[in-house]
Amino acid sequence: MSQHAPAYPRRSLARYLIDATKSLVTGLGITGRYLAHPKEVVTREYPDNRTQLRFAERFRGPVTMPHDEAGEHRCTACGLCEKACPNGTISILATRNLADKRVLGQLVYHLGQCSFCGLCVEACPFDALRMSHEFELASDQKADFERVLNHKEGR
């Protein structure tokens, strides 16, 4: 019968147990200090730090349509964003103006269907759509998930 050798030599096992115990005591000491002095806690709770939250520039929130001071947007109702969307989230309702030119009537965005992929933003040649940094999207009203992105019809 052969006996299995221990996984660690005796000195290594003893050193491992000493280091593990030291690490445990250090962690419990920090926890105990925060329990005794709660004002020193460095963790910030979400609702309290809402104003200090900063997102990366590449964060993908819901799609928005930027408007200038006069309420004008860059959308020409070309339909490329609607075609690029894999879920059919964007619906463009185009109309004709007095010069018989195609203009945007309404751009309807169905937030509940959106996968936040950003393909519509990439497909737009006029930079008329952007991904916002909005993140609190919960609602119990179905109407909150269907948005008309343009402020006024036409140009």
N, C-alpha and C positions, 0 to 999 in steps of 0.2 A: 504494500500500500504506500502510495506516495502522498505526501501532504503538499497542499498548494502553498506556495510562498505568499506572504501578505502583499497586497497591492503596493504598499509603501514600506520602505524600511522603517524600523522603529523610530529613528531620529526624525525622519521626514514626517511621519504620522504625528508625532508629538508636536513638531513645529507647525503643522497644519492646524491642529486643534488649538494651539495657543493663538495663532493668527485669526482663526475663525471666532474665537471667544472675544478677542480684542475688538474685532470688527463689530460684533454684536453689541458689545458694551458701548462702543462709540455711537452707534446708531440709536440705541435706547437712551443714551445721554442727551442727544440732540432732541429726540422726541420728548423726553421729560422736561427739557429746558423750554420748549415751545408750549408745553402744557402749563408750566408754571408762569410763563410770561407770554400771554396770547397776543400782545401788541407787537411782538417781534416777528410774527409769522409773515413769511415772504410770499405765500401763495395768495393770489387775488381771486376772489370769486367772480364768476361771469357777469351777473347783472350789475354788480357794483363797478366793474371796470369797463363798461360799455364805451365810454368816451375815450378811453386810452387804447382801444383795439386798433391795430394797424395791420392791413393785409398786404400781401405781396402784389405787385402790379399785375401779375398773371392770374390772380384770383378770378374765378368765373362765377359771377352772380347772374341774375336775370338780365336779359337783353334790354337795352334802352336805346332810344333814339335822341341824340343830342340836338338841342335847338339853340339858336343864337338869341340875342336880346329881343329881336323883333318877332320871335316865334317861328322863324324859318328853319327848315331842315334840309339836308342834302339829298334826300331820297328822290329818285326819279321814277320809281315804280317799275324798274326793269325786271323784277321778279327773280333775280339770281339768288337772293337769300331764301326765297320760298322753295326754289328748286334744290338748293344745297341742303336744306333741312331734312334729316333722315326721318323725323317723326311727324312732319306736317305741322309743326308748331306755329309757323308763321303763315298768315293768310294776307295777301295783298289784294285790296279792293281798289282797283284803279278806275279813274273817271277821265273824262275829256274836258279840257277847258274851252274857253271861247275861241281860241285859235286852233281848235281840234287837235291839241297836243295831249298826249297821255300824261296824266299827273296822278299823284297818290291821293286817293280818297280816304282810305283808312288802312293802317297796318295793324292787324289784330295779332296779338301774341298770346298763345295759350300756355301759360306758365306751368300748369299741371302736367303737360305732355313733354316739356322741355327736358333734355338730358344734359344741358349745359356743355355741349361739345364745342361750341364756338365756330362751327362750320359756316353759319350764316354771316358772322362777322368777317370771316376770312374771304367769303365769296363776294362781298359787297365792294365794287370798284370805286365807290364814291365816299367810303368811310362814313356811311350814314348810320351804322349800327355799332354799338359797343357793349361789352359785358360790364355790368355795374358791380359794385362792391356791396350791394345789399345782401344781407344774410338772414334776417329774421323774416321768414316767409310763411310761417304757420298761420293758418286761418281756418275757421269753420264755415266760411261762406264760399260757395262755389264761384260766385261772381268775382271774387278777389283774384282768381287765377286766370282770368281772361282780361287782358289789358289792351287798350288802343294806344299805340305808342306815339302817334303824331297828334300834336295839339290842335291843329286846324287843317281842314281839307284843302287840297290843292296848293298852289304857290302863289 
